[in-house]
Amino acid sequence: MLGIKFTVFIFFAVILMGLVMGAIGNLIKFESKGLANPLQKAEIATDPVCGMSVDTEKGL
C-alpha cells in the first residue's frame, strides 16, 4: 500500500480542506429571489399531524 505517513497526511489534508471550504462557504452571502413563489398559485395548509406545509390543490 502507500504507507502510514501518506495515510495520516491524507487524513489531515481532507479535514483541513473541509474546514477551509466551510469557512469560504460561510463568507458567501446571497439573497434568495424566491423564483417559485410567483409561479406557485396553490393554497398552502398546515398538516395537523406533523405540521408540514401541504398543497391543498394537489391530490394523491
Biopython code that builds the backbone (N, CA, C, O; Angstrom):
import numpy as np
from Bio.PDB.StructureBuilder import StructureBuilder

atoms = [
    (1, "MET", "N", (0.835, -1.185, 0.000)),
    (1, "MET", "CA", (0.000, 0.000, 0.000)),
    (1, "MET", "C", (0.882, 1.252, 0.000)),
    (1, "MET", "O", (2.061, 1.185, -0.348)),
    (2, "LEU", "N", (0.319, 2.369, 0.383)),
    (2, "LEU", "CA", (1.068, 3.617, 0.265)),
    (2, "LEU", "C", (1.792, 4.013, 1.542)),
    (2, "LEU", "O", (2.666, 4.879, 1.490)),
    (3, "GLY", "N", (1.477, 3.433, 2.658)),
    (3, "GLY", "CA", (2.208, 3.735, 3.878)),
    (3, "GLY", "C", (1.410, 4.554, 4.864)),
    (3, "GLY", "O", (0.440, 5.224, 4.509)),
    (4, "ILE", "N", (1.836, 4.487, 6.098)),
    (4, "ILE", "CA", (1.121, 5.165, 7.178)),
    (4, "ILE", "C", (1.296, 6.680, 7.110)),
    (4, "ILE", "O", (0.377, 7.415, 7.471)),
    (5, "LYS", "N", (2.455, 7.164, 6.654)),
    (5, "LYS", "CA", (2.676, 8.611, 6.565)),
    (5, "LYS", "C", (1.718, 9.248, 5.565)),
    (5, "LYS", "O", (1.134, 10.300, 5.825)),
    (6, "PHE", "N", (1.569, 8.595, 4.424)),
    (6, "PHE", "CA", (0.656, 9.127, 3.412)),
    (6, "PHE", "C", (-0.784, 9.082, 3.905)),
    (6, "PHE", "O", (-1.561, 9.998, 3.638)),
    (7, "THR", "N", (-1.142, 8.026, 4.619)),
    (7, "THR", "CA", (-2.494, 7.902, 5.153)),
    (7, "THR", "C", (-2.788, 9.020, 6.146)),
    (7, "THR", "O", (-3.863, 9.619, 6.108)),
    (8, "VAL", "N", (-1.848, 9.300, 7.025)),
    (8, "VAL", "CA", (-2.025, 10.381, 8.000)),
    (8, "VAL", "C", (-2.080, 11.728, 7.293)),
    (8, "VAL", "O", (-2.874, 12.593, 7.663)),
    (9, "PHE", "N", (-1.241, 11.910, 6.276)),
    (9, "PHE", "CA", (-1.259, 13.158, 5.510)),
    (9, "PHE", "C", (-2.615, 13.383, 4.853)),
    (9, "PHE", "O", (-3.184, 14.469, 4.959)),
    (10, "ILE", "N", (-3.131, 12.372, 4.183)),
    (10, "ILE", "CA", (-4.428, 12.497, 3.518)),
    (10, "ILE", "C", (-5.531, 12.752, 4.537)),
    (10, "ILE", "O", (-6.429, 13.555, 4.283)),
    (11, "PHE", "N", (-5.480, 12.086, 5.680)),
    (11, "PHE", "CA", (-6.478, 12.269, 6.734)),
    (11, "PHE", "C", (-6.556, 13.736, 7.148)),
    (11, "PHE", "O", (-7.637, 14.324, 7.166)),
    (12, "PHE", "N", (-5.410, 14.325, 7.481)),
    (12, "PHE", "CA", (-5.411, 15.715, 7.926)),
    (12, "PHE", "C", (-5.651, 16.691, 6.776)),
    (12, "PHE", "O", (-6.226, 17.759, 6.985)),
    (13, "ALA", "N", (-5.223, 16.341, 5.579)),
    (13, "ALA", "CA", (-5.462, 17.214, 4.429)),
    (13, "ALA", "C", (-6.952, 17.322, 4.129)),
    (13, "ALA", "O", (-7.439, 18.405, 3.805)),
    (14, "VAL", "N", (-7.676, 16.220, 4.232)),
    (14, "VAL", "CA", (-9.119, 16.244, 3.968)),
    (14, "VAL", "C", (-9.842, 17.035, 5.049)),
    (14, "VAL", "O", (-10.769, 17.787, 4.747)),
    (15, "ILE", "N", (-9.430, 16.877, 6.309)),
    (15, "ILE", "CA", (-10.044, 17.651, 7.386)),
    (15, "ILE", "C", (-9.782, 19.142, 7.184)),
    (15, "ILE", "O", (-10.696, 19.955, 7.320)),
    (16, "LEU", "N", (-8.548, 19.504, 6.861)),
    (16, "LEU", "CA", (-8.209, 20.907, 6.629)),
    (16, "LEU", "C", (-8.964, 21.465, 5.428)),
    (16, "LEU", "O", (-9.431, 22.604, 5.469)),
    (17, "MET", "N", (-9.089, 20.687, 4.369)),
    (17, "MET", "CA", (-9.824, 21.130, 3.192)),
    (17, "MET", "C", (-11.294, 21.371, 3.540)),
    (17, "MET", "O", (-11.889, 22.341, 3.070)),
    (18, "GLY", "N", (-11.876, 20.506, 4.350)),
    (18, "GLY", "CA", (-13.261, 20.697, 4.767)),
    (18, "GLY", "C", (-13.447, 21.951, 5.592)),
    (18, "GLY", "O", (-14.438, 22.664, 5.426)),
    (19, "LEU", "N", (-12.502, 22.232, 6.486)),
    (19, "LEU", "CA", (-12.585, 23.451, 7.290)),
    (19, "LEU", "C", (-12.458, 24.702, 6.429)),
    (19, "LEU", "O", (-13.187, 25.674, 6.626)),
    (20, "VAL", "N", (-11.535, 24.675, 5.477)),
    (20, "VAL", "CA", (-11.346, 25.831, 4.594)),
    (20, "VAL", "C", (-12.579, 26.044, 3.724)),
    (20, "VAL", "O", (-13.047, 27.174, 3.582)),
    (21, "MET", "N", (-13.104, 24.987, 3.148)),
    (21, "MET", "CA", (-14.288, 25.122, 2.294)),
    (21, "MET", "C", (-15.502, 25.567, 3.105)),
    (21, "MET", "O", (-16.327, 26.334, 2.609)),
    (22, "GLY", "N", (-15.621, 25.100, 4.332)),
    (22, "GLY", "CA", (-16.715, 25.546, 5.195)),
    (22, "GLY", "C", (-16.607, 27.021, 5.521)),
    (22, "GLY", "O", (-17.611, 27.734, 5.523)),
    (23, "ALA", "N", (-15.390, 27.490, 5.798)),
    (23, "ALA", "CA", (-15.191, 28.910, 6.093)),
    (23, "ALA", "C", (-15.506, 29.767, 4.870)),
    (23, "ALA", "O", (-16.132, 30.820, 4.991)),
    (24, "ILE", "N", (-15.078, 29.320, 3.703)),
    (24, "ILE", "CA", (-15.377, 30.064, 2.472)),
    (24, "ILE", "C", (-16.881, 30.065, 2.216)),
    (24, "ILE", "O", (-17.444, 31.087, 1.823)),
    (25, "GLY", "N", (-17.526, 28.937, 2.435)),
    (25, "GLY", "CA", (-18.970, 28.865, 2.238)),
    (25, "GLY", "C", (-19.736, 29.762, 3.188)),
    (25, "GLY", "O", (-20.776, 30.308, 2.819)),
    (26, "ASN", "N", (-19.237, 29.924, 4.410)),
    (26, "ASN", "CA", (-19.904, 30.807, 5.364)),
    (26, "ASN", "C", (-19.715, 32.275, 5.019)),
    (26, "ASN", "O", (-20.529, 33.106, 5.423)),
    (27, "LEU", "N", (-18.670, 32.614, 4.289)),
    (27, "LEU", "CA", (-18.432, 34.001, 3.903)),
    (27, "LEU", "C", (-19.298, 34.430, 2.721)),
    (27, "LEU", "O", (-19.556, 35.621, 2.546)),
    (28, "ILE", "N", (-19.745, 33.481, 1.915)),
    (28, "ILE", "CA", (-20.546, 33.799, 0.730)),
    (28, "ILE", "C", (-21.984, 34.057, 1.165)),
    (28, "ILE", "O", (-22.625, 33.199, 1.773)),
    (29, "LYS", "N", (-22.481, 35.245, 0.849)),
    (29, "LYS", "CA", (-23.857, 35.612, 1.187)),
    (29, "LYS", "C", (-24.630, 35.863, -0.105)),
    (29, "LYS", "O", (-24.101, 36.452, -1.048)),
    (30, "PHE", "N", (-25.864, 35.419, -0.141)),
    (30, "PHE", "CA", (-26.711, 35.696, -1.286)),
    (30, "PHE", "C", (-28.153, 35.765, -0.815)),
    (30, "PHE", "O", (-28.525, 35.175, 0.200)),
    (31, "GLU", "N", (-28.950, 36.493, -1.569)),
    (31, "GLU", "CA", (-30.369, 36.614, -1.256)),
    (31, "GLU", "C", (-31.144, 35.671, -2.160)),
    (31, "GLU", "O", (-30.932, 35.633, -3.372)),
    (32, "SER", "N", (-32.036, 34.918, -1.558)),
    (32, "SER", "CA", (-32.871, 34.046, -2.376)),
    (32, "SER", "C", (-33.947, 34.894, -3.036)),
    (32, "SER", "O", (-34.605, 35.705, -2.384)),
    (33, "LYS", "N", (-34.114, 34.697, -4.316)),
    (33, "LYS", "CA", (-35.059, 35.503, -5.067)),
    (33, "LYS", "C", (-36.470, 34.950, -4.992)),
    (33, "LYS", "O", (-37.426, 35.634, -5.357)),
    (34, "GLY", "N", (-36.608, 33.725, -4.526)),
    (34, "GLY", "CA", (-37.937, 33.143, -4.402)),
    (34, "GLY", "C", (-38.612, 32.977, -5.748)),
    (34, "GLY", "O", (-39.740, 33.432, -5.935)),
    (35, "LEU", "N", (-37.946, 32.338, -6.678)),
    (35, "LEU", "CA", (-38.488, 32.212, -8.029)),
    (35, "LEU", "C", (-39.753, 31.370, -8.069)),
    (35, "LEU", "O", (-40.576, 31.545, -8.968)),
    (36, "ALA", "N", (-39.927, 30.471, -7.127)),
    (36, "ALA", "CA", (-41.097, 29.602, -7.158)),
    (36, "ALA", "C", (-42.340, 30.306, -6.626)),
    (36, "ALA", "O", (-43.457, 29.898, -6.945)),
    (37, "ASN", "N", (-42.173, 31.342, -5.832)),
    (37, "ASN", "CA", (-43.334, 31.990, -5.228)),
    (37, "ASN", "C", (-44.276, 32.640, -6.242)),
    (37, "ASN", "O", (-45.486, 32.449, -6.115)),
    (38, "PRO", "N", (-43.806, 33.393, -7.239)),
    (38, "PRO", "CA", (-44.758, 33.963, -8.196)),
    (38, "PRO", "C", (-45.429, 32.894, -9.061)),
    (38, "PRO", "O", (-46.563, 33.078, -9.505)),
    (39, "LEU", "N", (-44.747, 31.798, -9.296)),
    (39, "LEU", "CA", (-45.315, 30.750, -10.134)),
    (39, "LEU", "C", (-46.274, 29.852, -9.363)),
    (39, "LEU", "O", (-47.125, 29.190, -9.957)),
    (40, "GLN", "N", (-46.139, 29.831, -8.069)),
    (40, "GLN", "CA", (-46.939, 28.917, -7.260)),
    (40, "GLN", "C", (-48.206, 29.635, -6.820)),
    (40, "GLN", "O", (-48.156, 30.542, -5.989)),
    (41, "LYS", "N", (-49.325, 29.231, -7.370)),
    (41, "LYS", "CA", (-50.607, 29.837, -7.038)),
    (41, "LYS", "C", (-51.427, 28.928, -6.129)),
    (41, "LYS", "O", (-52.612, 29.178, -5.906)),
    (42, "ALA", "N", (-50.814, 27.891, -5.613)),
    (42, "ALA", "CA", (-51.535, 26.909, -4.811)),
    (42, "ALA", "C", (-51.771, 27.435, -3.404)),
    (42, "ALA", "O", (-51.018, 28.260, -2.886)),
    (43, "GLU", "N", (-52.836, 26.933, -2.809)),
    (43, "GLU", "CA", (-53.120, 27.269, -1.423)),
    (43, "GLU", "C", (-52.361, 26.297, -0.532)),
    (43, "GLU", "O", (-52.355, 25.090, -0.771)),
    (44, "ILE", "N", (-51.731, 26.831, 0.480)),
    (44, "ILE", "CA", (-50.925, 26.030, 1.390)),
    (44, "ILE", "C", (-51.646, 25.940, 2.728)),
    (44, "ILE", "O", (-52.129, 26.938, 3.262)),
    (45, "ALA", "N", (-51.708, 24.735, 3.251)),
    (45, "ALA", "CA", (-52.294, 24.499, 4.569)),
    (45, "ALA", "C", (-51.272, 23.774, 5.428)),
    (45, "ALA", "O", (-50.301, 23.216, 4.916)),
    (46, "THR", "N", (-51.494, 23.785, 6.732)),
    (46, "THR", "CA", (-50.599, 23.103, 7.658)),
    (46, "THR", "C", (-51.215, 21.777, 8.065)),
    (46, "THR", "O", (-52.372, 21.720, 8.483)),
    (47, "ASP", "N", (-50.438, 20.712, 7.940)),
    (47, "ASP", "CA", (-50.893, 19.381, 8.325)),
    (47, "ASP", "C", (-51.036, 19.325, 9.844)),
    (47, "ASP", "O", (-50.090, 19.649, 10.562)),
    (48, "PRO", "N", (-52.210, 18.917, 10.344)),
    (48, "PRO", "CA", (-52.401, 18.899, 11.798)),
    (48, "PRO", "C", (-51.591, 17.818, 12.509)),
    (48, "PRO", "O", (-51.359, 17.923, 13.713)),
    (49, "VAL", "N", (-51.157, 16.781, 11.791)),
    (49, "VAL", "CA", (-50.435, 15.689, 12.437)),
    (49, "VAL", "C", (-48.960, 16.023, 12.589)),
    (49, "VAL", "O", (-48.417, 15.962, 13.693)),
    (50, "CYS", "N", (-48.306, 16.378, 11.481)),
    (50, "CYS", "CA", (-46.857, 16.589, 11.535)),
    (50, "CYS", "C", (-46.450, 18.048, 11.426)),
    (50, "CYS", "O", (-45.293, 18.373, 11.692)),
    (51, "GLY", "N", (-47.361, 18.943, 11.043)),
    (51, "GLY", "CA", (-47.039, 20.359, 10.960)),
    (51, "GLY", "C", (-46.408, 20.794, 9.654)),
    (51, "GLY", "O", (-45.967, 21.937, 9.535)),
    (52, "MET", "N", (-46.355, 19.894, 8.656)),
    (52, "MET", "CA", (-45.777, 20.251, 7.360)),
    (52, "MET", "C", (-46.711, 21.159, 6.580)),
    (52, "MET", "O", (-47.926, 21.130, 6.778)),
    (53, "SER", "N", (-46.143, 21.962, 5.694)),
    (53, "SER", "CA", (-46.948, 22.744, 4.769)),
    (53, "SER", "C", (-47.313, 21.854, 3.591)),
    (53, "SER", "O", (-46.437, 21.255, 2.967)),
    (54, "VAL", "N", (-48.589, 21.766, 3.288)),
    (54, "VAL", "CA", (-49.046, 20.905, 2.200)),
    (54, "VAL", "C", (-49.857, 21.721, 1.208)),
    (54, "VAL", "O", (-50.497, 22.709, 1.568)),
    (55, "ASP", "N", (-49.821, 21.294, -0.041)),
    (55, "ASP", "CA", (-50.572, 21.924, -1.115)),
    (55, "ASP", "C", (-51.975, 21.343, -1.114)),
    (55, "ASP", "O", (-52.144, 20.132, -1.261)),
    (56, "THR", "N", (-52.981, 22.188, -0.952)),
    (56, "THR", "CA", (-54.354, 21.685, -0.874)),
    (56, "THR", "C", (-54.935, 21.387, -2.247)),
    (56, "THR", "O", (-55.945, 20.690, -2.344)),
    (57, "GLU", "N", (-54.322, 21.898, -3.312)),
    (57, "GLU", "CA", (-54.862, 21.670, -4.649)),
    (57, "GLU", "C", (-54.346, 20.396, -5.290)),
    (57, "GLU", "O", (-54.927, 19.922, -6.266)),
    (58, "LYS", "N", (-53.264, 19.828, -4.760)),
    (58, "LYS", "CA", (-52.723, 18.591, -5.316)),
    (58, "LYS", "C", (-53.309, 17.411, -4.572)),
    (58, "LYS", "O", (-53.215, 17.323, -3.348)),
    (59, "GLY", "N", (-53.904, 16.521, -5.306)),
    (59, "GLY", "CA", (-54.418, 15.306, -4.699)),
    (59, "GLY", "C", (-53.458, 14.152, -4.892)),
    (59, "GLY", "O", (-52.468, 14.265, -5.614)),
    (60, "LEU", "N", (-53.756, 13.060, -4.251)),
    (60, "LEU", "CA", (-52.929, 11.878, -4.438)),
    (60, "LEU", "C", (-53.303, 11.254, -5.743)),
    (60, "LEU", "O", (-52.735, 10.232, -6.124)),
]
sb = StructureBuilder()
sb.init_structure("model")
sb.init_model(0)
sb.init_chain("A")
sb.init_seg("    ")
for serial, (resi, resn, name, xyz) in enumerate(atoms, 1):
    if name == "N":
        sb.init_residue(resn, " ", resi, " ")
    sb.init_atom(name, np.array(xyz, "f"), 0.0, 1.0, " ", f" {name:<3s}", serial, name[0])
structure = sb.get_structure()
